Structure formats: C-alpha cells, structure tokens
C-alpha cells in the first residue's frame, strides 16, 4: 500500500539470508549433509520444513526450486535414518511435536506438492514415529518425560489426529479427538502457528465428530531405544503404570539416567522424572551435567560407592530385556557400565516387575569390586511421605495411597526435601519435591534387595 519496494526488499532478503546459504552450504550441523556421523534431532526436520515452505512460496526459478526441494528431502532422510525402528523419540514427548510431529508437517506438504508421488505414510517406521506419542501417554496431561521434557504438556490435538489419519491408526485419531474435546475446541480453536491454525480450521468439525478415547495402552516395548511401558489394564488409568529406560548417556537432550523409571497409580505420580529446568547458558555446553536435574543423583537410580553415572555413549545399559503378558510385565537390565571406574562395580542388575492389579517391585542384585560403604538408592517423588515404621514408607499422591516396603536390615531410609524454584519445573511439579535415599547397610561386595509398592491392606 505504501511502497512497492517493501515486498521486493523482503523477497531479496529472503533470497540473500535464507535461500542462498541453504542452497550453497552443507556445513550447518542440523543438515547432516557433511558426511560426519552425528546425532540428528528436531532441528533437522523443523528447519527443513521451514525451508520447503520458503522455497515453495518464494523461489521462482524452476531449476533452483527443484534442486532446493530435493535438498530438503536428502537432509530429512538423515533425520529419518537416525530414528531407530521402534520410532521412539529420544528427546521425549514434549519434543515429539517438533520432531515426529514436524516430520508429519514436512511429509504431508511434500505429498501435497508432488501430487502424492512422494508418500511415506505407509512405511512402518513412519507409523512407529507417529504412534510413539500414544505409547508415551500416561493420563490427563501427564506424559512420559525422559530427557529434556516436561511431565505435563498440552498435546497438539490437530497434529495427532491428522498424523493418525495419514498412517491409518484409529488409536491416534481417537486420541486427537479426545484432546480436542478436552481442550474445548468447540469454544476456541488453538492457532499455535499458521500451518496448524489452517489445519485446525479445516478439520475441526471432523475431529470433534470422531470417536474420542485416551490411548491407555496395556504395554509397549521400544526395544532399540530401550523404553518399556506397562499398566495394570488397557483402556483405563486405574492401578499402576510404570516405565523404565535403558539406552545410553549420549542421546539427544540426554540426562544421565540409564536404568531409571517412573511410577504412577490411578493417574497420580509416585516416582518421577523431574525433566529439565528453563534452558540457560549451561544447558548445551560443557557445564550441562553440573545442572542438578541432569545428574543421575536426582533420578531413580543408585549411587554406587559414592559415584554417579557419567555422560557418553559408552556409559550404557547391558543385557536389557522386557517380558509382558496378561499377569506380569518385567523389565531387566545391568546398569553397571553407566558408572565410572571409581564406582568399583562389576554388575548392578535391576528389574522392575509389575504384578497386574497387585504390586510393583524394584529388585537389585549387585557385585562390587570393593565396598566403600557409600552406596544408596535414590528415588524422586512429589508424594507426601510418612515413615510408618522401619521398613515401611507411605506415599499419598492425589487420591492414591501406596506403601513402599523394604528390608530395614539391608536399607536405611532418609527423606530429603527438594525445593523447586524454576518456572518450567513448576509447570509440572509442586514447589517441594522429595528425594528418598535408601542407604545400603551391606558391607560385603555382593548383595540383593527388593522394594515393593502396593495399596495398603
């Protein structure tokens, strides 16, 4: 309206600042086109989706347009290739909408502009990437939050529904419909960005008329990533839900947490993964593991001879297995290799056992090279804890009351308050959490113990 030069200047700057660097360079780490073996995360597909959009809107030269689109395809291939076949998002469900979900945005646009000639929605890996969000769902706004992920998130209903339609997965479609109703789409549609906004406008009527249901999956095993989940029964949040993590300590948005777990009862948290604080200058630098929420000492894993887990791909789980049937679900691993040499540990075998509609048990069997008398089991919780007697703690979380039984001859219990002040953590957790410390009384170099959670009789 004011000057014809403004639109031309915008176009010129988009070419100069965005398109030309993208066309001419392969050394941006997120492209994963420099031939180096590297971690590839949501940056790749998110930026390539933005580049595809920009090329389609701005690039007029047919040759550069085709070459540019093809470059986005080659780069996104690296993102898809990095994913393990189980489709789990190692960045956590809070990042799924920017990783797997952004892959849907990219693939759906590519499918559209190629007149359906490029269509990957029938591939098993793409379906696994899609359905991960259902496997990571606990109840209400609670999601499984390993790595840098919040425990409570408002999931993208329109994205989940549309992705479910594309991969022909009714559970996802019903989950998207349930989220839309839970988020009161009939009153106001969420418009997080332009693309989501238009999609929601055009699909709202269909989404709200679809059958709505929460994806209360009885169990899932994401073997390559090492994530297991199981609950007392499919179709309901009632009873116990647990998840356990194997993997290694050099994953995207990694925390030092090999062998950790989370435990809920009737949709209320008992043993938790805190997630991460608000990002700051230390989060992605050499001081990352000085941040307390990244350390194994504040996850549900042992402190072995005074040593915490260390960062790096070699600090990994061994001998991992998960068995699940109608009565029990059992996850096992050896977490000894996640600890440094000064931990003096040969083996630390842990199992998480769910006896459906009965109890949840944590068992450890260990062999040490030396016993320094400074080993302990750590468990993070937001529950109100009362020591009923030696060997018996009681949790109250929401409407759930659960006891934690342990052998007081083997373990000495302490309860430490943990003050939460970070704004991001406070979105999921109360201002005071607790760390349960069960100090090992054993002075020998080998031993075992069991911790049992159940409803009080």
Buried (B, 14 or more C-beta within 10 A) or exposed (E): EEEEEEEEEEBEEBBEEBBEEBBEEEEBEBBBBEEEEEBBBBBBBBBBBBBBBBBBEBBEEEEBBEEBBEBBBEBBBBBBEBBBEBBBBBBBBBBBBBBBBBBBBBBBBBBEBEEEEEBBBEEEBBBBBBBBBBBBBBBEBBBBBBBBBBBBBEBBBBBBBBBBBBBEBEBBBBBBBBBBBBBEBEEEBBBEEEBBBEBBEEBBEEBBEBEBBBBBBBBBBBBEBBBBBBBBBEEBBBBBBBBBBBBBBBBBBBBBBBBBBBBBBBBBBBBBBBBBBEEEEBBEEEEBBEBEBBBBBBBBBBBBBEBBBBBBEEBBBBEBEBEBEEEEBBBBBBBBBBBBEEBBBEBBBBBBBBBBEBBBBBBBBBEBEEBBEEBBBBBBBBBEBEEEEEBBBBBBBBEBBBBBBBBBEBBBBEBEEBEBEBEBBEEBBEEEBBBBBBBBBBEEBEBEBBBBBBBEE
